[in-house]
Amino acid sequence: MSLRKLRFAIFGNIYQARKSADIQRLLLSLNERMAQVSMERSFYDFLCSSHGLPLHGVTVFEGNDFDADFVISMGGDGTLLRSAYSVGSRSIPIIGVNMGRLGFLAGVGVDDFDSVLDSIYADSYMVDSLAMVQVESDGANGDERISECALNEIAILKRDNASMISIRASINGEYIVTFHADGLIVSTPTGSTAYSLSAGGVIMTPDMNAFIATPICSHSLTARPIIYPDKKSAMIEVLRGSSPCVLCVDGRSVKSL
């Protein structure tokens, strides 16, 4: 029986030089199934220049300029978050192959990859749908409006040499609280076990339809994490007179505020 020709887009971690044998093994598994493989340029160049791996038939793409039936993330959770950012709002399943230190999101081991591919080609698999949080910001002085999505969290953080910042939080237009803190994290259920947890946030199961707003090192004994429905929107305002701060999305600094 002939296999369907599926398209796979690969993202990888260029700082894991010792994993080249595992990467070659995964590429061989895809080649045996006549898969159409494309790879992000930085990872492709790394494998060719540093390891001389044969990548015959592999096409190259930049950023989110790719079409695929599945995305393969070869690395740890950081690589998977970057893959999710590139996928964006497109409904493309991501296979997280754990080659890093942290594998909460990247849950497929190298030794399990062949069986995962068998399940995919047999249409015998399930896709976990995870919520993402979207942030829009005017940035400093009202210019350069941005819109970003995060799988784990968005965070407003004071700069290293700055004092605390004051953040006014409203939900669906209703004022909730003003945090005086080092920052504020708004996380998804998936992200509730990441940065938010280290800041004192609660753990939510991935199927919960909610977000959590967690202050970082709050200068108040009464400030606590707030859970609110994901169908509602939160307005987060850094008050005038606060120290300089930065907006981060899944660990990426995207805008000074």
C-alpha positions as CSV (number, residue, x, y, z in Angstrom):
1,M,0.0,0.0,0.0
2,S,1.4,3.4,-1.0
3,L,1.8,6.1,1.6
4,R,0.2,9.5,1.3
5,K,2.7,12.2,0.5
6,L,2.6,14.5,3.6
7,R,4.4,17.8,4.0
8,F,6.5,18.4,7.1
9,A,8.1,21.8,8.1
10,I,11.1,21.4,10.5
11,F,12.3,23.9,13.1
12,G,15.4,23.1,15.1
13,N,17.8,24.2,17.8
14,I,21.2,25.3,16.3
15,Y,22.9,25.1,19.7
16,Q,22.6,21.3,20.0
17,A,25.6,20.1,18.0
18,R,25.8,16.7,19.7
19,K,22.3,15.8,18.5
20,S,23.3,15.6,14.8
21,A,23.1,11.8,14.8
22,D,19.5,11.9,16.2
23,I,18.5,14.5,13.6
24,Q,19.9,12.4,10.8
25,R,17.9,9.5,12.1
26,L,14.7,11.5,12.1
27,L,15.3,12.8,8.6
28,L,15.9,9.2,7.4
29,S,12.5,8.2,8.9
30,L,10.8,10.9,6.9
31,N,12.7,10.0,3.7
32,E,11.6,6.4,4.0
33,R,8.0,7.5,4.0
34,M,8.5,9.7,0.9
35,A,7.6,12.8,2.9
36,Q,8.0,16.3,1.5
37,V,10.3,18.0,3.9
38,S,11.1,21.7,4.3
39,M,13.4,23.3,6.9
40,E,13.8,26.8,8.4
41,R,16.9,28.4,6.8
42,S,19.0,28.9,10.0
43,F,18.6,25.2,11.0
44,Y,19.3,24.1,7.4
45,D,22.5,26.2,7.2
46,F,23.6,24.9,10.6
47,L,23.3,21.3,9.6
48,C,25.0,21.8,6.3
49,S,27.9,24.0,7.4
50,S,28.6,22.5,10.9
51,H,27.9,18.8,10.3
52,G,27.8,18.3,6.6
53,L,24.6,16.3,6.8
54,P,23.1,15.2,3.5
55,L,19.9,17.1,3.0
56,H,18.9,16.1,-0.5
57,G,15.4,17.1,-1.5
58,V,14.9,19.3,1.6
59,T,13.6,22.8,0.7
60,V,14.3,25.9,2.7
61,F,11.9,28.6,4.1
62,E,12.2,31.8,6.1
63,G,10.1,32.7,9.1
64,N,6.5,31.6,8.6
65,D,6.7,31.4,4.8
66,F,5.9,27.7,4.6
67,D,3.0,25.3,3.8
68,A,2.8,22.0,5.7
69,D,0.5,19.3,7.0
70,F,2.6,19.0,10.2
71,V,5.4,21.0,11.9
72,I,8.2,19.2,13.6
73,S,10.0,21.0,16.4
74,M,13.5,19.4,17.0
75,G,14.7,20.8,20.4
76,G,13.2,21.6,23.7
77,D,10.3,23.7,24.8
78,G,12.0,26.9,23.6
79,T,12.1,25.6,20.1
80,L,8.5,24.5,20.2
81,L,7.4,28.0,21.4
82,R,9.3,29.4,18.4
83,S,7.6,26.9,16.1
84,A,4.2,27.9,17.5
85,Y,5.0,31.6,16.9
86,S,5.7,30.8,13.2
87,V,2.6,28.7,12.8
88,G,0.5,31.5,14.2
89,S,-3.3,31.2,13.7
90,R,-2.9,28.4,11.1
91,S,-4.3,25.0,12.3
92,I,-1.1,23.0,11.7
93,P,-0.3,20.3,14.3
94,I,3.1,20.6,15.9
95,I,5.1,17.4,16.8
96,G,7.5,18.3,19.6
97,V,10.6,16.1,19.5
98,N,12.5,16.6,22.8
99,M,16.2,17.1,22.2
100,G,16.6,19.7,24.9
101,R,16.7,19.9,28.7
102,L,13.0,20.9,29.2
103,G,10.4,18.8,27.6
104,F,7.1,19.7,29.2
105,L,5.7,20.7,25.7
106,A,8.0,18.7,23.5
107,G,6.9,15.3,24.7
108,V,8.0,13.0,21.9
109,G,11.3,11.2,22.4
110,V,13.7,10.4,19.6
111,D,13.1,6.7,20.0
112,D,9.3,7.2,19.7
113,F,9.4,9.2,16.5
114,D,8.9,6.2,14.2
115,S,5.8,5.1,16.0
116,V,4.4,8.6,15.9
117,L,4.9,8.7,12.2
118,D,3.2,5.4,11.8
119,S,0.2,6.7,13.7
120,I,0.1,9.8,11.6
121,Y,0.2,7.9,8.3
122,A,-2.5,5.5,9.7
123,D,-4.7,8.4,10.7
124,S,-4.6,7.0,14.2
125,Y,-3.7,10.1,16.3
126,M,-5.3,12.9,18.4
127,V,-4.4,16.6,18.3
128,D,-4.4,18.5,21.6
129,S,-5.8,22.0,21.0
130,L,-4.1,24.6,23.2
131,A,-5.3,28.1,23.9
132,M,-3.1,31.1,22.9
133,V,-3.3,34.6,24.3
134,Q,-3.2,37.6,22.0
135,V,-1.7,41.0,23.0
136,E,-2.1,44.3,21.2
137,S,-0.1,47.3,22.2
138,D,0.4,50.9,21.0
139,G,3.9,50.9,22.5
140,A,5.7,54.0,23.6
141,N,4.2,57.4,22.6
142,G,1.3,55.7,20.9
143,D,3.3,54.6,17.8
144,E,4.1,51.2,16.2
145,R,1.0,49.3,17.2
146,I,1.8,45.6,17.5
147,S,-0.2,42.4,17.7
148,E,1.3,39.1,18.9
149,C,0.2,35.7,20.0
150,A,1.7,33.6,22.8
151,L,1.3,29.9,23.7
152,N,2.7,30.3,27.2
153,E,2.4,33.9,28.3
154,I,2.9,37.6,27.7
155,A,4.7,39.6,30.3
156,I,5.3,43.3,31.2
157,L,8.7,43.5,32.9
158,K,10.6,46.4,34.5
159,R,14.1,46.9,33.1
160,D,17.1,45.6,35.0
161,N,18.1,48.9,36.6
162,A,14.5,50.2,37.1
163,S,12.4,50.5,40.2
164,M,8.9,48.9,40.4
165,I,6.1,49.8,38.0
166,S,2.4,50.5,38.5
167,I,0.0,48.5,36.3
168,R,-3.7,49.1,36.2
169,A,-5.7,46.0,35.2
170,S,-9.3,46.0,34.0
171,I,-11.3,43.1,32.6
172,N,-14.0,43.8,30.0
173,G,-13.8,47.4,30.9
174,E,-14.3,46.9,34.6
175,Y,-11.5,48.1,36.9
176,I,-10.0,45.2,39.0
177,V,-6.8,46.3,40.7
178,T,-3.6,48.3,40.3
179,F,-0.5,46.2,40.8
180,H,2.7,47.8,42.2
181,A,5.3,45.2,41.2
182,D,8.3,44.3,39.1
183,G,5.9,43.2,36.4
184,L,2.8,41.3,35.4
185,I,2.4,37.9,33.6
186,V,-0.8,37.0,31.7
187,S,-0.6,33.2,30.9
188,T,-2.6,30.5,29.2
189,P,-3.4,27.2,31.0
190,T,-0.4,25.8,29.2
191,G,1.8,28.6,30.5
192,S,0.5,28.3,34.0
193,T,3.3,25.8,34.8
194,A,6.0,28.1,33.3
195,Y,7.0,31.7,34.2
196,S,3.6,32.3,36.0
197,L,4.2,29.3,38.4
198,S,7.6,30.6,39.4
199,A,6.0,34.0,40.2
200,G,3.5,32.4,42.6
201,G,0.7,31.7,40.1
202,V,-1.7,28.7,40.3
203,I,-1.6,25.6,38.0
204,M,-4.5,25.3,35.5
205,T,-5.3,22.2,33.5
206,P,-4.8,22.6,29.7
207,D,-8.6,22.2,29.1
208,M,-9.6,25.2,31.2
209,N,-11.1,28.2,29.3
210,A,-9.3,30.8,31.3
211,F,-6.2,33.0,31.6
212,I,-4.3,34.0,34.8
213,A,-2.8,37.4,35.6
214,T,0.1,37.0,38.0
215,P,2.0,39.9,39.5
216,I,5.8,39.6,39.8
217,C,7.3,40.4,43.2
218,S,4.3,42.5,44.2
219,H,4.8,45.3,46.7
220,S,1.5,44.5,48.4
221,L,0.5,41.7,50.7
222,T,-3.0,41.6,49.2
223,A,-2.0,41.3,45.5
224,R,-2.8,37.8,44.3
225,P,-3.1,36.0,40.9
226,I,-6.4,36.6,39.1
227,I,-8.1,33.9,37.0
228,Y,-10.6,35.2,34.4
229,P,-12.5,33.6,31.5
230,D,-10.6,33.6,28.2
231,K,-13.7,35.0,26.4
232,K,-13.1,38.3,28.2
233,S,-10.4,40.8,27.4
234,A,-8.0,42.4,29.8
235,M,-6.8,46.0,29.6
236,I,-3.3,46.3,31.1
237,E,-2.1,49.9,31.4
238,V,1.3,51.0,32.7
239,L,0.7,54.2,34.6
240,R,2.5,57.4,34.0
241,G,5.5,57.9,36.2
242,S,6.4,54.2,36.2
243,S,9.9,53.1,35.4
244,P,10.8,52.0,31.8
245,C,9.6,48.5,31.0
246,V,9.4,45.9,28.2
247,L,6.7,43.7,26.7
248,C,7.7,40.1,26.3
249,V,5.9,37.3,24.4
250,D,6.9,33.7,25.2
251,G,10.3,35.0,26.3
252,R,10.9,37.3,23.3
253,S,11.2,41.0,24.0
254,V,9.0,42.6,21.4
255,K,8.4,46.2,22.5
256,S,9.6,48.9,25.0
257,L,6.8,50.5,26.9
